Amino acid sequence: MYDRILKRMREKIRTRQYVMTLHAEEEMDDDNLSIFDVERGILTGKIIERQKDRITAEWKYLIKGETVAGDPVVVVAKLSITGKLVIITVYLV
């Protein structure tokens, strides 16, 4: 359903055109995840949900994929108006 969006997100990962929020970095640390786990989660994942941000009214997407170790992970991300991918948060499922 969101194939075009996911393709753009994957391209942003491959070309390193993404930024991490402080919250995402804290959640990565809490779950002992690396940036490679986040990248792999997006590159192997599928968009499972789309949500509208209450404050900015921007769309954000929940992508369920796998870590490098094969564990299920969800990455919440959005495409910003600057053209970069913003990783909002990440968590193991």
N, C-alpha and C positions, 0 to 999 in steps of 0.2 A: 504494500500500500504506500509506503514511504520510500520506495527504492531510489528515487531521484535525490532525496535529502540524504539518505544513507551513503549514496555514492559520493556526494559532495563532502560529507564528513570524512569519509575514508581518504579522499584525496587530500584534505587538510592535514590528516595524520601523516600520510606518506610524505608530504612536502614540509612538514614541521610548522604548519601555519595554525598553531593552536596555543592557547594560554590556559593555565590552571588557576582556579580561584584558590584563595587561602583555605577555604572550607574543604575543597577537594583534596588539597595537600594534607590537611589534618586527618581526613577520613582515610586516605591512603596509608598514612603512618599508623593509625589505629588498627587497620586490618593487615598491616605488614605487606602492603602492595607496592610495587615499583611502577615507574612510568611505563615500563614495557608491558606490565599487566593491563594498564589502562589502554594503551595503544592496541594491544591484542584484543581486548574486549570490544573495541569499536570495529577493528578489522575482521573479526570473526562473528560479530553479533548481528542481531536483527532488532529493529525498532519495535518495542512491545507496547509503547504508549506515547501519546502526544499530550502535553499539558500546556495550558496558557498561564504564563506568569501573571500573578495578580497585580504586581506593582508595575512592571514594564509593558505588559500585554504582549510580550514576545512569546513565540512558541519554543518550548523545550521538549526534548525527546529522551525517553528512557530506552537505552540500548542494552540488551542482555546478550552477553558473549562469554568468552572463556579467558581466564588468565593464562600465563605462560605454563603454569602447572596443570591447567585443565579445569580449574575450579570455576563455578558459575559466578559471574560478576555483572553488576548493573552500573552503567555509566550514564549520568544525566548530563546532557550537553545541548548547546544551542549554537546556531550560526549568528554571529554578531553583525551589526551594520558596518563594521570595519572590514568584514570579509573573513575574519578569523573564526575558528571553532573555539568556543568557550566550554571547558570542562567544569561543570558546576559542582558535581559531587560524584562519588564512586563508592560502592559497597558490595561486599560479598553476599550471596544469597544461599 
